[in-house]
């Protein structure tokens, strides 16, 4: 059945090992570049190509990620190892494999070793004869029109990443020379000199260049990567040049798309280290595609192989399309020969990248299981014209019955798998990311949206073969038809206009942002007894009617951004209660010092709602009574947000329940009014929630929560009104999983902060009037937050932001403030210009900031 959960095989599941470009032994017990091995069979010239592998350790890698489309991607070269890559084959077991992953990059993953015990070494000297006796050469014959320079850069990146982890890269001289016309040795020499120079100086003639190069390379280990070198007559001159240098060790990797040049280098006795390595992008992806096909094809596999080869050949150099094909086969491994042949024929009619991408995307859409396809159609309706929040969309799928529980996997998990499947294939594209770089909002790809629109001229056409729920047209009317009415139109009249049969079918009602909504309108809503999803977010509702208890099937109630203060109705099926309203602060208050918060009181019968998974931002006035038993009863609770208000609200009572929820809790938000401290709960937290991923603390002082150093799954932390010091920041740096850190108003009591270590931190947000100086990293102890990509700092005065030039991953800096130190700001601007960092300075909206 198409609706059944498909197994998740690896795209590289052949089980064969491959070795990286490793140094070959020359008789002095050193690890050096080995000769590449010749292969054969399977219709591939000389040897089977080796697929590129992603960098990330010794594990088998998932299939390549998809690019955003449009641009032509260039492949990376294969590993040049001593073991030949065999065609991927399944081992026949039924073990479930992880699904294909998407990293959003435009390139296939870089080459990666097979995880064996051997590891490549850079050329090294053993202290013997310094005279270069033999130059080892590896020839990569680049086919399918792949850019030779891209292949060469990938080789360098491969060695760099491997050796850098072992602290050897600084000892290695690695040069990439892209040869252009005219092919003159002096030009090659000049390029090598320019790449080795630390600063520009006067032009030198050829003799001076050779003399300088010989001095620079003396007693050094050298890796020379040549691309575009298609001139046999020049080859011996290059070898003579390298031989004349007193290198400790030397190896050459030649990347060429000229087959005659490749054969010439391999037949040259003075530099022959083995046969050429054939690199065919089509063959690489063909092997991966064959590994995904079902074994039920049997005797037809040869014919399917030829069809797949033709498809990939027509997509060649458009890696986006090739990866899309792999994802389609992954989610539908029982693809019929007729379906593949139809794609092959349709691609033959396209002569543009855009046309091919449209064909492949339509193919991926048709290959989805019916349940996934239904979710995509549904998403197209709700996201039409604007984006939609991921969490809200998934809840709607479940409430609508489009996704259901499968075996031991919950409906929420299945919906998550469905979303990731469509996002990885770019059928759904992100329109906003969270601080931890997860998709926060999304929209349907325009190609898919257009495809669905062409297939369904009216809303009723969405009811294709009765695959979709019968009330989908009604949902369309509720979501979009209402937008055609005036802003002050009567929702009660609109709902009453629906037929009784239609109203009985309605399970999802999204009234978000509906201003003018009245209490009387909700009385009508409460008559829709099959309602599972009700959003009143950002409406004018201040009170929920007692009749809401009639919604016995309601699973999601969203009252965020409303003035609702009381909700004491027991809803037995309720899973998600989302509440809380942040009172708007003036726009000129850039540090949000005047922010206030209100929310609904804890429901009295909350312990009876045993299906509850999200209980977000509820007010507790008597913690001993209101929190009693939630740790025992709500065993599925993943997200808990509590506002402890008044003298009877105690941290001790709260953490007694958190202790019981340590096996399920993923997100915790705590706010105290008036402010409190942590001193009283040290002995209470016996079992910290080690699965916790998100933590929000407001108005709790005297340090950090006890045993926070043990919460290494924490990826997101938000602090406000905590008055911490540098010591607390150093404790946070020990959290190995922390990716997002937001320091709000009065989170720290010190003006100068130093961010050392924070090895996984990606986003840093500071909104504080006390902090005026920020230092990133510590060169003395190697404590740079190397993965930091974005900094947003809102301040009343900025003295200094230092250390940005040492952060290799930093791409964006945004400053919002009133005054700043002018000289330090100018210095910062020069640094970001040199590093290519996007820099934004936003003064207050009421005028320009002062430059002190």
PyMOL commands that set and color helices and strands:
alter all, ss='L'
color gray80, all
select helices_A, chain A and resi 148-165+169-171+185-196+206-217+232-244+259-267+281-292+295-315+319-331+337-348+353-367+370-382+390-400+411-424+446-455+459-462+464-466+472-484+491-496+500-505+519-525+546-550+606-608+623-626+630-633+651-660+679-681+708-710+726-732+804-806+822-835
alter helices_A, ss='H'
color red, helices_A
select strands_A, chain A and resi 136-142+172-178+221-227+249-256+277-279+388-389+428-433+439-444+508-510+533-535+556-558+576-578+581-583+596-598+614-620+639-645+667-677+694-701+716-720+740-743+752-755+763-767+773-776+790-798+800-802+812-820+838-843+850-851
alter strands_A, ss='S'
color yellow, strands_A
deselect
rebuild
show_as cartoon
